[in-house]
Amino acid sequence: HRNLFQFGNYIRINGSIVDSDMTGWMLVSDDKSEAIAVVIDKSELHRYARGRFVFAGLDEETLYHVEMRPQSNVDYSISFDAYGDALMNGGFDFNHINYSEKNIHGESGRFGSRMFYISKIG
């Protein structure tokens, strides 16, 4: 994904990390065929209900496959298909984003993050 990191269009999502409990950013290719999204939840109350994370910069009429990057400290994965308009308008429910994330000592952390790879289907 080097090309996407180097040349992708950078979009900040949900405000800044200073002003919001849940924030993130996306890198989207010029042709909107692929993207990488990073979601960060820095709330100390992350075990409670959270809002939705709304993606940006995708093509509304394109069907995408969204897959969470595997993490060694997280015991589940997320993978689904959705149209760009659903991802950008409805968003994605990130309730309990950190519920199972553990640090190197096996303890729950104060914040968590997830990286998603988004690719056009077909």
N, C-alpha and C positions, 0 to 999 in steps of 0.2 A: 504493500500500500504506500510505498515511498512517494510515488508520483502524486497521489492524493494529498499526502501531507505537505509536499513541496509546492504543488500548484493549485490545490483545491481552494475554493472560495470559503473563507472563514466567516462563520456566523455565530455570534454569542446568543445564547438562549436563556430566557427567564431572568434577565438582569445580571448584575455582577455578583461575584462570589462574596463580596463584602456586604451587599445589601439584601441578600436572599438566602433562605435556608436550602433551597434547591436551585441549582444553576447548571450550566453546562455550555458546550460549544459543539459546533458541527463543522466538518470540512466536506464540501459538496463539489463533485466534478462539474466542469463547464457544461457537459451534456446531461447532467443530472441522472446519470446511470448508476452512480455509486456515491456513497457518503459514509463518513465515520462520525458517530455521535458519542460524546462523553457526558455522562450525567453525574453530578456531584451532589450528595445530600450531606450537609454539614450540621444538621439539627441534632441537638442532644436528645430530642424527643423522636428520633427516627423510627422507633418501634411502634409509633402511633400512626393513625391515618395521615397520609400525605396527599398532596395534590397530583395533578397530571403534568407530565412533561410533554410540551408541544414541540414537535420538530419543525424545521424551516428549510426553505431552499429546494424542496423536492418538486417534481412534476405532479400536479394534481391528478392527472389521468393515468399515471403509470402504476402498475402493480409492483410492489417491492417485497423482497425477503429481508427480514430484520433478524439478526442473530447476535446474541450477547457473546462477547469474547470470553473464553474460559478463564477463570481465575482460580488459583490453587486454594484460596481461602474462602471460597464460596461453594456450597454443596448443591447448587442447582444451576440450571441454564434456562435461557429464554430464547425461543425461536418462533416466529410467526410471519404470516404474509398479510399485507395491507396496502391499500391504495394511498398514494401521496396525499390526497385530500383528507383522508381519515387521520393520517399521521400528523398533518399540519393543523387540522381544525379540532379533531377530537383528542388528539394526543395519546399518551400511553400512561396507564396507571402504575405509579411507582410506589404503591403502598408497601411498606416493609422492605424497602430496597436494601436495608442493612441488617435485616433480621438474622441472617445466618452468616454474616461476614465476621471473620475472626482475625485477630492479629497473630503475630508469631508465637504469642504465649497462650493462644487458645481463648482469648477474651474478646468480647464484643467491643468494637471500636466506637469512637465518638462520631465518626463520619464514615461515609462510604462512597464508592464510585463504581460506575459500570461503563464499559465501552461497547458500543454496538456497531456492527458493520451492516450497512444497508445497501442492497444491490437490486438492480432492476431485474425483473423476471421476464424472460423471453426476448 
